[in-house]
Amino acid sequence: MTTDSPRIGPFTPAQATLVLIAVTFVLRMIGATLVGWGTGEAYYLASARQFHLSYFDQPPLSLWTIWATLQLTGSEALPVIRLPFVVMFAVSTWLVFDITRRIHTPLAGFYAALIVNACVLFSLSIGSWTQPDAPMLLFWLATLRVLVSIFFGSGARRPWLMWGLGGLFLGLTFLSKYHAIFLAGGTGLFLLANSTQRHWLRHRAPWMAVAIALVVFSPVLVWNAQNDWASFGFQGGRAVETQSGLRWDGLLRMVWGQLLYMVPWLAIPALWVGGRALAAGPRGQFPTGAVPGAAALLAYLGWPSIVFFTLVALWSDTQFHFHWQAPGYLMLFVLMGAWAANRDGRAIRIWLYDSATATFVILALLVSHAATGWARAVFPGDWEDPTALQLPWTELGTALADRGAFGEGEAFVMGINWIDCGYIDTQVAGRLPLACLGADTRNLAYNFTPAEHRGWNAYVVVQTRNPERAAEQLADRFSAIEHLETLSIARNGYPELENIQLFYAEGFSGQ
């Protein structure tokens, strides 16, 4: 629907959405410049230094994006590498507006876009950092935009073109993250449930779309076939891994964690609105004024990932992956934009604008502290600071440079786990080979062939309080090992990370 809607100040809803995109784009680029690489980002940067058809943790699209940015710009600056991902989220924000206005009103579209940007997870992690979620949500929304046109617009008059485009976008969603299975499954569920749309199951165009998606996704299949289905085994294992007994504490942690990430005063109403959409039925009109059946489509796309990844915490150690439900909440936020537009008034506007303001204040405090460490002066004491994970290991880069490591022939730098190796890589920056050799190295194991470096020397970095024991554990890999120094990573003079041990090892065994 594109019926007239109230203005937002001097702007139409479309203009207000563009202003929102412009303002948040600038704010995100400021944050992208000030805040260092996070754990996942550093690891993805290290993994993307070599081009592969796919990767151990994720499908390849986000890592291909990083690789292409490195090749095209020759720069490893934070804002340069993050820029494509910030742009992706800006486009996603417009798609949220466009989809919502087509199933309801332009005002609903603006409210949905505002809600998404008022959510801390979407605004910070997905909207600013080099994560696979940014391309996944972009192409998820692009697929949904095509489906809305087919089911509720003029797209049904051009079935082969529209379903072909939908298949391309679905394939790119799969090429971004395995979450795309919920997009495909939710669409199938909607087709089965809605009697007015069920005829598409007998049409060849949707099946052509599935074929196109598989072709686009084929690099992932080829890579997995060549590597013992390692990625499917790793990600599938996280979902089916069982512990002794049910983990009720894990379930509670997953519930409060996702509500915190999504912001409780947005997430809880979104779940309520999502429940109302299910209750309205596959052809129901919810909220009032929405295209009949649209709410059901969004609910079928949204609820499965929320329910599945919440229940998984009952039997599997999901740790702190509270972002896994993100595409589900995105669908419910679209619905909530339409619901809010129906109740447009002073209370609704206060709720939405104050939510956006609260998120801005929270993120401004987090970003400024991550950059400067100001909270240490306000709250003195020895407390663990989670933003320390965003600090660059500059002291390591300086130590390696001072020792002439980057001019040394037949030498490499080594870490022993994927987390440390990511931070190490940001300092090595491709000037020497990076070996990640240990029990949990994930994709970095595919970037280094030990046998090709037999006899080489190495600078080994291990984060431990016991350098003697670390040297003993490394002894089988080298003919001689010398402990060089213990490094600390400081911010504003305060040592945030300590006990980073630097060794020099000679005569690599090639194993």
C-alpha positions as CSV (number, residue, x, y, z in Angstrom):
1,M,0.0,0.0,0.0
2,T,1.2,3.6,-0.7
3,T,-1.7,5.6,0.8
4,D,-1.0,9.1,2.1
5,S,0.6,9.2,5.6
6,P,1.2,12.1,8.1
7,R,4.4,14.0,7.7
8,I,7.3,13.6,10.1
9,G,8.1,17.2,10.9
10,P,8.8,18.9,7.5
11,F,9.5,15.5,5.8
12,T,7.4,12.8,4.1
13,P,8.0,9.4,5.6
14,A,10.3,8.5,2.6
15,Q,12.3,11.7,3.1
16,A,12.5,11.1,6.9
17,T,13.8,7.6,6.2
18,L,16.5,9.0,4.0
19,V,17.5,11.5,6.7
20,L,17.6,8.6,9.2
21,I,19.9,6.6,6.8
22,A,22.2,9.6,6.2
23,V,22.5,10.5,9.9
24,T,23.1,6.9,11.1
25,F,25.5,6.3,8.2
26,V,27.7,9.2,9.4
27,L,27.5,8.1,13.1
28,R,28.4,4.5,12.1
29,M,31.4,5.6,10.1
30,I,32.6,7.7,13.1
31,G,32.3,4.6,15.3
32,A,34.0,2.5,12.6
33,T,37.0,4.8,12.8
34,L,37.2,5.0,16.6
35,V,36.6,1.4,17.7
36,G,39.2,-1.3,17.0
37,W,38.6,-4.8,15.5
38,G,36.4,-7.1,17.6
39,T,37.2,-10.7,18.1
40,G,35.1,-12.0,15.2
41,E,36.1,-9.1,12.9
42,A,39.8,-9.7,13.4
43,Y,39.4,-13.4,12.7
44,Y,37.3,-12.8,9.6
45,L,40.0,-10.3,8.3
46,A,42.7,-12.9,8.9
47,S,40.6,-15.6,7.2
48,A,39.8,-13.3,4.2
49,R,43.5,-12.8,3.3
50,Q,43.2,-15.8,1.1
51,F,40.4,-16.3,-1.3
52,H,38.6,-19.6,-1.0
53,L,35.3,-20.9,-2.5
54,S,33.9,-21.0,1.0
55,Y,35.1,-21.0,4.6
56,F,35.0,-23.1,7.7
57,D,32.7,-21.0,9.9
58,Q,30.5,-19.3,7.4
59,P,29.5,-19.1,3.7
60,P,31.9,-16.8,1.8
61,L,30.1,-13.6,0.8
62,S,31.2,-11.5,3.8
63,L,34.8,-12.7,3.5
64,W,34.8,-12.2,-0.2
65,T,33.7,-8.7,0.5
66,I,36.7,-8.2,2.9
67,W,39.1,-9.8,0.4
68,A,37.8,-7.6,-2.5
69,T,38.1,-4.5,-0.4
70,L,41.7,-5.4,0.5
71,Q,42.5,-6.0,-3.2
72,L,40.8,-2.9,-4.5
73,T,41.9,-0.4,-1.9
74,G,45.2,-1.8,-0.7
75,S,44.2,-0.4,2.7
76,E,43.6,-2.1,6.1
77,A,42.2,1.0,7.8
78,L,39.2,0.3,10.0
79,P,36.7,2.6,8.2
80,V,37.8,1.3,4.7
81,I,37.2,-2.4,5.5
82,R,34.0,-1.6,7.4
83,L,32.6,0.7,4.8
84,P,30.9,-1.9,2.5
85,F,29.1,-3.4,5.6
86,V,27.9,0.0,6.7
87,V,26.6,0.6,3.2
88,M,24.9,-2.7,3.2
89,F,23.0,-1.8,6.4
90,A,22.0,1.6,4.9
91,V,20.4,-0.2,2.0
92,S,18.8,-2.7,4.3
93,T,17.2,0.2,6.2
94,W,15.7,1.5,3.0
95,L,14.4,-2.0,2.2
96,V,12.7,-2.2,5.6
97,F,10.9,1.1,4.8
98,D,10.0,0.0,1.3
99,I,8.6,-3.4,2.3
100,T,6.6,-2.0,5.2
101,R,5.0,0.8,3.2
102,R,4.0,-1.7,0.5
103,I,2.1,-3.9,3.0
104,H,0.8,-1.0,5.1
105,T,1.6,2.7,4.8
106,P,4.7,5.0,4.3
107,L,4.4,6.1,8.0
108,A,4.6,2.4,9.0
109,G,7.7,2.1,6.8
110,F,9.4,4.9,8.6
111,Y,8.5,3.6,12.0
112,A,9.8,0.1,11.1
113,A,13.1,1.6,9.8
114,L,13.4,3.7,13.1
115,I,12.7,0.6,15.2
116,V,15.4,-1.4,13.5
117,N,18.0,1.4,14.0
118,A,16.9,1.8,17.6
119,C,17.8,-1.8,18.3
120,V,21.4,-2.0,19.7
121,L,22.3,-5.2,17.9
122,F,21.2,-4.0,14.5
123,S,22.6,-0.5,15.0
124,L,26.0,-1.5,16.3
125,S,27.2,-5.0,15.4
126,I,25.2,-5.7,12.2
127,G,25.1,-2.1,11.0
128,S,28.8,-1.2,11.7
129,W,31.1,-4.3,11.8
130,T,32.4,-6.7,9.3
131,Q,30.1,-9.6,10.2
132,P,28.3,-12.0,7.9
133,D,24.9,-10.7,9.2
134,A,25.1,-7.5,7.1
135,P,25.0,-9.2,3.7
136,M,22.7,-11.9,5.0
137,L,20.0,-9.4,6.1
138,L,20.5,-7.3,3.0
139,F,19.7,-10.2,0.7
140,W,17.1,-11.6,3.0
141,L,15.2,-8.3,2.7
142,A,15.8,-8.2,-1.0
143,T,14.2,-11.6,-1.3
144,L,11.3,-10.6,0.9
145,R,10.8,-7.5,-1.3
146,V,10.4,-9.7,-4.3
147,L,8.0,-12.1,-2.5
148,V,5.9,-9.1,-1.4
149,S,5.6,-8.1,-5.0
150,I,4.7,-11.6,-6.1
151,F,2.2,-12.3,-3.4
152,F,0.6,-8.9,-2.8
153,G,1.6,-6.8,-5.8
154,S,2.1,-6.8,-9.5
155,G,4.9,-9.3,-9.5
156,A,2.6,-12.2,-10.2
157,R,2.1,-10.9,-13.7
158,R,5.8,-11.6,-14.5
159,P,6.3,-14.8,-12.6
160,W,9.5,-16.0,-14.4
161,L,11.3,-12.7,-14.0
162,M,10.2,-12.2,-10.4
163,W,10.8,-15.7,-9.2
164,G,14.1,-15.7,-11.0
165,L,15.1,-12.5,-9.2
166,G,13.9,-14.0,-5.9
167,G,16.0,-17.1,-6.5
168,L,19.1,-15.0,-7.1
169,F,18.6,-13.0,-3.9
170,L,17.8,-16.2,-1.9
171,G,21.0,-17.8,-3.2
172,L,23.0,-14.7,-2.1
173,T,21.3,-15.0,1.3
174,F,22.5,-18.6,1.5
175,L,25.9,-17.4,0.3
176,S,26.0,-15.0,3.3
177,K,24.9,-17.2,6.2
178,Y,23.1,-20.6,6.7
179,H,20.2,-18.7,8.4
180,A,18.8,-18.5,4.9
181,I,17.2,-21.9,5.5
182,F,14.6,-20.1,7.7
183,L,13.8,-17.7,4.8
184,A,13.2,-20.6,2.4
185,G,11.4,-22.7,5.0
186,G,9.2,-19.8,6.1
187,T,8.2,-19.0,2.5
188,G,7.3,-22.7,1.9
189,L,5.2,-22.7,5.1
190,F,3.3,-19.6,3.9
191,L,2.6,-21.2,0.5
192,L,1.3,-24.3,2.2
193,A,-0.9,-22.4,4.7
194,N,-2.4,-19.7,2.5
195,S,-4.9,-21.2,0.1
196,T,-4.8,-18.2,-2.2
197,Q,-1.1,-18.6,-2.8
198,R,-0.9,-22.4,-2.8
199,H,-1.2,-22.5,-6.6
200,W,2.5,-21.4,-6.8
201,L,3.5,-24.8,-5.7
202,R,2.2,-26.2,-9.0
203,H,3.9,-23.5,-11.0
204,R,7.4,-24.1,-12.4
205,A,8.8,-20.6,-11.7
206,P,9.2,-21.1,-7.9
207,W,11.1,-24.3,-8.5
208,M,13.3,-22.5,-11.0
209,A,14.0,-20.0,-8.2
210,V,15.1,-22.9,-5.9
211,A,17.4,-24.1,-8.7
212,I,18.9,-20.7,-9.2
213,A,19.5,-20.4,-5.4
214,L,21.3,-23.7,-5.4
215,V,23.6,-22.6,-8.3
216,V,24.5,-19.4,-6.5
217,F,25.1,-21.4,-3.3
218,S,27.2,-24.1,-5.2
219,P,30.7,-22.7,-4.2
220,V,29.8,-23.6,-0.6
221,L,28.8,-27.1,-1.6
222,V,32.0,-27.6,-3.7
223,W,34.2,-26.4,-0.9
224,N,32.5,-28.6,1.7
225,A,32.7,-31.6,-0.6
226,Q,36.5,-31.0,-1.0
227,N,37.0,-30.6,2.8
228,D,35.0,-33.4,4.4
229,W,31.9,-31.3,4.8
230,A,33.7,-29.4,7.6
231,S,31.5,-26.3,7.6
232,F,28.2,-28.2,7.7
233,G,29.6,-30.4,10.4
234,F,30.8,-27.5,12.5
235,Q,27.6,-25.4,12.3
236,G,25.3,-28.4,12.5
237,G,27.1,-29.8,15.4
238,R,26.5,-26.6,17.4
239,A,22.8,-27.1,17.0
240,V,22.6,-30.8,17.8
241,E,25.4,-31.0,20.4
242,T,24.0,-32.5,23.6
243,Q,25.0,-32.0,27.2
244,S,24.0,-34.2,30.1
245,G,20.5,-33.2,31.0
246,L,18.6,-30.1,29.9
247,R,20.4,-26.8,30.4
248,W,17.6,-24.6,31.9
249,D,20.2,-22.0,32.9
250,G,21.4,-21.9,29.3
251,L,17.8,-21.3,28.2
252,L,17.3,-18.5,30.7
253,R,20.6,-17.0,29.6
254,M,19.5,-17.2,25.9
255,V,16.1,-15.5,26.7
256,W,17.5,-12.6,28.7
257,G,20.5,-12.3,26.3
258,Q,18.4,-11.9,23.2
259,L,16.0,-9.4,24.9
260,L,19.0,-7.4,26.0
261,Y,20.6,-7.4,22.5
262,M,17.3,-6.5,20.9
263,V,16.4,-3.9,23.6
264,P,13.6,-5.1,26.0
265,W,11.2,-2.2,25.3
266,L,11.4,-3.1,21.6
267,A,11.8,-6.9,21.7
268,I,8.9,-7.7,24.1
269,P,6.3,-5.7,22.1
270,A,7.6,-7.2,18.9
271,L,7.0,-10.7,20.3
272,W,3.5,-9.7,21.2
273,V,2.8,-8.3,17.8
274,G,4.3,-11.4,16.2
275,G,2.0,-13.6,18.3
276,R,-1.0,-11.5,17.1
277,A,0.1,-12.0,13.5
278,L,0.1,-15.8,14.0
279,A,-3.3,-15.7,15.6
280,A,-4.8,-13.7,12.7
281,G,-4.2,-16.7,10.4
282,P,-2.5,-17.1,7.0
283,R,-5.0,-14.8,5.2
284,G,-5.8,-12.5,8.1
285,Q,-5.4,-8.7,8.1
286,F,-3.2,-7.6,11.0
287,P,-2.7,-4.9,11.9
288,T,-5.7,-3.0,10.5
289,G,-4.9,-1.6,7.1
290,A,-2.2,-4.1,6.3
291,V,-2.5,-6.2,3.1
292,P,-4.3,-9.5,4.1
293,G,-1.8,-12.3,4.5
294,A,1.3,-10.1,4.8
295,A,1.5,-10.4,8.6
296,A,1.4,-14.2,8.3
297,L,4.2,-14.2,5.8
298,L,6.4,-12.1,8.2
299,A,5.4,-14.2,11.1
300,Y,6.3,-17.4,9.3
301,L,9.6,-15.9,8.3
302,G,10.3,-14.5,11.8
303,W,9.2,-17.0,14.4
304,P,11.1,-20.2,13.4
305,S,14.6,-18.7,13.9
306,I,13.6,-17.1,17.2
307,V,12.0,-20.3,18.6
308,F,14.7,-22.7,17.2
309,F,17.8,-20.8,18.4
310,T,16.2,-20.2,21.8
311,L,15.3,-23.8,22.4
312,V,18.7,-25.0,21.2
313,A,20.1,-23.5,24.4
314,L,18.3,-26.2,26.3
315,W,20.7,-28.9,25.0
316,S,23.6,-27.2,23.5
317,D,26.2,-24.7,24.8
318,T,25.2,-21.6,22.7
319,Q,27.5,-19.5,24.8
320,F,26.7,-15.8,24.1
321,H,25.4,-16.0,20.6
322,F,22.3,-13.9,21.3
323,H,22.4,-12.5,17.7
324,W,21.3,-15.8,16.1
325,Q,17.7,-14.7,16.3
326,A,18.3,-11.4,14.5
327,P,16.5,-12.1,11.2
328,G,13.4,-13.3,13.1
329,Y,13.2,-10.1,15.1
330,L,13.8,-8.1,12.0
331,M,10.6,-9.5,10.5
332,L,8.7,-8.8,13.7
333,F,10.0,-5.2,13.8
334,V,8.5,-4.7,10.3
335,L,5.2,-5.8,11.7
336,M,5.6,-3.6,14.7
337,G,6.2,-0.6,12.4
338,A,2.7,-1.2,10.9
339,W,1.2,-1.7,14.4
340,A,2.7,1.5,15.6
341,A,1.5,3.5,12.6
342,N,-2.1,2.4,13.4
343,R,-1.7,3.8,16.9
344,D,0.2,6.9,15.8
345,G,-0.1,9.5,18.5
346,R,2.0,11.3,21.2
347,A,2.6,8.2,23.3
348,I,3.8,6.1,20.3
349,R,6.1,8.8,19.1
350,I,7.6,9.3,22.5
351,W,8.2,5.6,22.8
352,L,9.9,5.3,19.4
353,Y,11.9,8.5,19.5
354,D,13.0,8.0,23.1
355,S,14.0,4.4,22.1
356,A,16.2,5.8,19.3
357,T,17.6,8.4,21.6
358,A,18.4,5.8,24.3
359,T,20.2,3.7,21.8
360,F,22.2,6.6,20.6
361,V,23.2,7.5,24.2
362,I,24.1,3.9,25.0
363,L,26.2,3.5,21.9
364,A,27.9,6.9,22.3
365,L,29.0,5.9,25.8
366,L,30.2,2.5,24.6
367,V,32.1,3.8,21.6
368,S,33.7,6.8,23.4
369,H,34.8,4.5,26.3
370,A,36.1,1.8,23.8
371,A,38.2,4.6,22.2
372,T,39.4,6.4,25.3
373,G,38.8,4.2,28.4
374,W,37.1,7.1,30.2
375,A,35.1,4.8,32.4
376,R,38.2,3.7,34.2
377,A,38.5,7.2,35.7
378,V,34.8,7.4,36.6
379,F,34.7,3.8,38.1
380,P,38.1,3.1,39.5
381,G,39.1,-0.4,40.4
382,D,40.2,-3.7,38.9
383,W,37.1,-4.7,36.8
384,E,37.0,-6.7,33.6
385,D,36.2,-4.4,30.7
386,P,34.4,-6.1,27.8
387,T,35.4,-3.3,25.4
388,A,39.1,-4.4,25.9
389,L,38.3,-7.0,23.2
390,Q,38.1,-4.1,20.7
391,L,41.7,-2.9,21.5
392,P,44.4,-3.3,18.8
393,W,47.4,-5.3,19.8
394,T,49.6,-2.4,18.7
395,E,52.3,-3.3,21.3
396,L,52.8,-6.6,19.5
397,G,53.2,-5.0,16.1
398,T,55.7,-2.6,17.6
399,A,57.7,-5.5,19.3
400,L,57.8,-7.5,16.0
401,A,58.9,-4.4,14.0
402,D,61.6,-3.5,16.6
403,R,63.1,-7.0,16.3
404,G,63.2,-6.8,12.5
405,A,60.7,-9.6,12.1
406,F,59.1,-8.2,9.0
407,G,62.4,-8.1,7.1
408,E,63.5,-11.7,8.1
409,G,63.5,-14.3,5.4
410,E,61.9,-17.7,5.9
411,A,60.1,-16.7,9.0
412,F,56.4,-16.7,10.0
413,V,54.3,-15.6,12.9
414,M,52.3,-18.2,14.9
415,G,49.4,-18.2,17.3
416,I,47.7,-21.2,18.9
417,N,43.9,-20.4,18.7
418,W,41.6,-18.6,16.3
419,I,40.9,-15.7,18.8
420,D,44.5,-14.8,19.4
421,C,45.4,-15.3,15.7
422,G,42.9,-12.8,14.6
423,Y,44.4,-10.1,16.7
424,I,47.9,-11.2,15.8
425,D,47.0,-10.9,12.1
426,T,45.9,-7.2,12.4
427,Q,49.5,-6.5,13.4
428,V,51.2,-8.8,10.9
429,A,49.0,-7.4,8.1
430,G,50.1,-9.9,5.6
431,R,53.8,-9.0,5.8
432,L,54.7,-12.5,7.0
433,P,52.8,-15.8,6.8
434,L,50.5,-16.4,9.7
435,A,50.3,-19.9,11.1
436,C,47.5,-20.8,13.5
437,L,48.4,-24.2,14.9
438,G,46.4,-25.5,17.9
439,A,43.3,-27.3,19.0
440,D,40.8,-24.7,17.8
441,T,42.0,-22.7,14.7
442,R,38.9,-23.0,12.5
443,N,39.3,-21.4,9.1
444,L,42.8,-20.2,9.7
445,A,44.0,-23.9,9.4
446,Y,43.2,-23.6,5.7
447,N,45.4,-20.5,5.2
448,F,48.7,-22.1,6.2
449,T,50.3,-25.4,5.0
450,P,52.8,-26.5,7.7
451,A,54.9,-28.8,5.4
452,E,55.7,-25.9,3.1
453,H,57.4,-24.1,5.9
454,R,59.6,-26.9,7.4
455,G,62.8,-25.6,8.8
456,W,61.6,-22.0,9.0
457,N,61.9,-19.9,12.1
458,A,58.8,-18.3,13.9
459,Y,57.7,-15.6,16.2
460,V,55.2,-17.3,18.4
461,V,52.5,-15.4,20.4
462,V,50.7,-17.1,23.3
463,Q,48.4,-15.4,25.8
464,T,49.3,-17.2,29.1
465,R,50.5,-16.5,32.6
466,N,52.9,-19.4,32.3
467,P,55.4,-18.9,29.5
468,E,57.5,-21.9,30.7
469,R,54.7,-24.3,30.2
470,A,53.8,-22.8,26.8
471,A,57.4,-23.3,25.7
472,E,57.2,-26.9,26.7
473,Q,54.0,-27.4,24.8
474,L,55.6,-25.9,21.7
475,A,58.8,-27.9,22.0
476,D,57.7,-30.7,19.6
477,R,57.2,-28.2,16.8
478,F,60.6,-26.5,16.9
479,S,64.2,-27.4,17.5
480,A,64.8,-24.4,19.9
481,I,62.5,-21.9,21.6
482,E,63.5,-18.6,23.4
483,H,61.1,-16.5,25.4
484,L,61.6,-12.9,24.3
485,E,59.3,-10.7,26.4
486,T,55.9,-10.4,28.0
487,L,53.6,-7.8,26.5
488,S,50.6,-5.8,27.8
489,I,47.9,-4.1,25.7
490,A,47.2,-0.7,27.3
491,R,44.6,2.0,26.8
492,N,45.3,5.4,28.2
493,G,48.1,4.0,30.2
494,Y,45.9,1.3,31.8
495,P,47.0,-2.3,31.0
496,E,43.7,-3.9,29.8
497,L,45.2,-7.2,28.5
498,E,48.3,-8.7,30.0
499,N,50.4,-11.9,29.8
500,I,50.9,-11.9,26.0
501,Q,54.1,-13.9,25.6
502,L,56.4,-13.5,22.6
503,F,58.8,-16.3,21.7
504,Y,61.4,-16.8,19.0
505,A,61.4,-20.4,17.8
506,E,63.9,-22.0,15.3
507,G,63.7,-25.0,13.1
508,F,59.9,-25.6,12.5
509,S,59.2,-29.3,12.2
510,G,56.5,-28.8,9.6
511,Q,53.7,-30.2,11.8
